Amino acid sequence: QGPGTRIRFRWADGRGLESVKTLEFRDDDPLVGVKAEVIDRGRSLPVGIAWGPGFETRQGAGGLGSYYYANQALWDMGGEVTRDRKLKEAIGGAGNLNWAGIEDQYFTALIIPLDERSEFKVWTVDVVPGVLEGEEDDGETEAEPRPMVAVSLSEQGALLFVGAKQYREMRLLGYDLQNAVWFSSVALFAWMARILYAALIWIYTNIISNYGVAIILTTMALRIVLFPLNQFSMVRIKKTQTEMQKVQPKIAAIKNKYRKKKDAESRAQMNQEVMALYKKEGINPMGGMTGCLPMLAQFPILIGFYNMLTVAIELRGAPFVGWIQDLSQRDPYWVLPILMGVTMFYQQRLAQSKVTDPVQKQQQKIMMFMPFFFTYLCVQMPSGMVLYWFANNLLGIGQQVLVNRHTDKILAAAPKA
């Protein structure tokens, strides 16, 4: 049953109804040819091929599973990919169908019709999941809806792809199969994720054959590229925070002056005096907001990196070091999530300025709870993702130290009021 083999299945009911299905395995080609024919007393009937129910790829208890989506139907109609996980009713269509099938996070089964126009249908079937090796059957497992996909066949037949969603290999196969790899529903994010994916693969192939180290090096390269924007943003924000803190007592005095006056005219006068103080001290109160704009420009890059690590099957089963033998699985001992939380906490401490205003103090205290929240989230996340976050935090700490020193020099050199 290896490459170059043709397998034919025949069935007949003895009363004139007969069906024939042929699978053709091609040399060095993961695409399997499929043809089918149904004859009822000498008359050919319309025929199609179906896959399902569901698509199961787990390998034993605690094994390699799907974290983000599983048993999801997808189809590419005229270059537009549609995904539907929670089918409430049967869905179908006809037209320029490139392919249709079922997927999970890392694998897919796609039926590729060879006709210019084909029909497809997607529906669900209730299935009781099987018990995996190492798991106990408590007899209380409930049925789950699993998708079925069917595609019409012509005399030309169809092709069948069942395997890993490796973007490069699927692109080489044609039929727009690479579109089954979901990088993002937003074109900009998807474009950036594909670039970062290519960078990760290049580093792994040409520099070091360890995807954990490749993630760290890719993160470093990304920080280097973004260093000027980060530096400008962080310096501007830190400088504005420090300047605002210095004039806080004067602002408090102005607000106290108008504390008992609630009319609109008094409020306007108070705001005028505050703005006059900013002008006198040479402070741009919107400087912090201006510093945030370059960081917002980096948002597509960061989202792209996150999405890329989510779908990169190369991380599945890829070891990093010591206790981490699969970058697609969570850290079993919580080491990386804890390190991520500690570095995030320390980075926030470095970025904060000393404040005396009670409201600002309360805001800073609230922000210091964020590392604990994200640590909790990271406990269940793939270790490859947490490794990226941890490495990014370490590099961010180093840059924040440079920012603090640079800001201190700028403020020390500024003329005293």
DABEL-V863340 format. One record per helix or strand of 2 or more residues. SS is the DSSP state (H for helix, E for strand). FROM is the first residue (numbers start at 1). TO is the last residue. If there is no record, write none. Layout:
# DABEL-V863340
SS_FROM_TO ; SS_FROM_TO
This chain:
# DABEL-V863340
E_6_12 ; E_17_25 ; E_32_40 ; E_43_45 ; E_47_51 ; E_72_77 ; E_80_84 ; E_91_95 ; E_97_103 ; E_107_113 ; E_118_128 ; E_143_153 ; E_158_164 ; H_167_173 ; H_177_180 ; H_187_206 ; H_211_246 ; H_248_257 ; H_264_281 ; H_287_297 ; H_299_311 ; H_313_315 ; H_335_351 ; H_358_367 ; H_370_378 ; H_383_413
